[in-house]
Amino acid sequence: MSGPLASTEQRPPRRPTAPDGFLVVDKPAGWTSHDVVGRCRRLAGTRKVGHAGTLDPMATGVLVVGVGRATKLLTYVVGADKAYDATIRLGVATTTDDAEGETVETAGVGEGVDDADLARAVAALTGDIRQVPTTVSAIKVDGRRAYARARAGEDVVLEARPVTVSRFDVLGSRTATTDDGVAVLDVDVTVVVSSGTYVRALARDLGAALGTGGHLTALRRTRVGGYDLAGASTLEELEAQADADGVLATLPLADAARATFPVRELTADEARALGYGQWVPASGDRGTVAAIGPDGTLVALLEDTRRRGEALAKPVLVLAPADG
């Protein structure tokens, strides 16, 4: 048989929809974050999938993916701090501040960088600093992404932004020589940074502080907020973990929330009230709190406030419907 009907009949059966929750993916090198979301949509049997915090194609490691109603929690995960293992090559600068860009400077290091120089430069880039984002970034300039403007040959000037580098540790270093005969120093580091910090820009600025170029040659994200590599799975592992019916296993909403927020255990009456969008007595917690019902489900996200002089907790996001 030929024609549209035959084409339809040849399609593989649709995978059952995965339950609402998170997938903590160990992203492979060479994949964009959008590629991972596309694969997860097929595995989860739904288009309602998103991610928290883009990883460059070169990078590997933790990418938090939300499925179904869990996509509503991603906004809060995006703002969490992040940890990375990276290798910075000193002596060469590139257009993208990483190994995927074109070389623009080959100053080399020679004998000009010792451990004391490196330690001082790293210390200056630790703490609350102002950072100029890498030119090839997703930041919008007059409505267009910076990377699109840069690739079109435009001069892109980005303003410095406040970021926090709470940890910048040198794990080791080694000298090397590039194929072009340039003497370089490869520095292995671990960093913990606030949301919006570019590790590529740290590599660039470290090189500049030492009077030579710098760029990333390797980057692996080891943690996003409360989600780390220990709880991450490759895409192949996620598919293999599906049950006999092909349903993809996800981290339930309540467990996902526990890794991100302080938890408030609700009474049955409070859970019912929140299901209707009503306010409940304040808990005294600061910031956003995950409200967990007596049955262990995530009911809402709450924030304490005052209304007419009374301390109350208002739902900023309701995820569980009211009973009956």
Secondary structure, 3 states (H helix, E strand, C coil): CCCHHHHHHCCCCCCCCCCCEEEEEEECCCCCHHHHHHHHHHHHCCCCEEEECCCCCCCEEEEEEEEHHHHHHHHHHHCCCEEEEEEEEECCEECCCECCCCEEECCCCCCCCCHHHHHHHHHHCCEEEEECCCCCCCCEECCEEHHHHHHCCCCCCCCCEEEEEEEEEEEEEEEEECCCCCEEEEEEEEEEECCCCCHHHHHHHHHHHCCCCEEEEEEEEEEECCEEHHHCECHHHHHHCCCCCCCCCCEEHHHHHHCCCCEEECCHHHHHHHHCCCCEECCCCCCEEEEECCCCCEEEEEEEEEECCEEEEEEEEECCCCCC
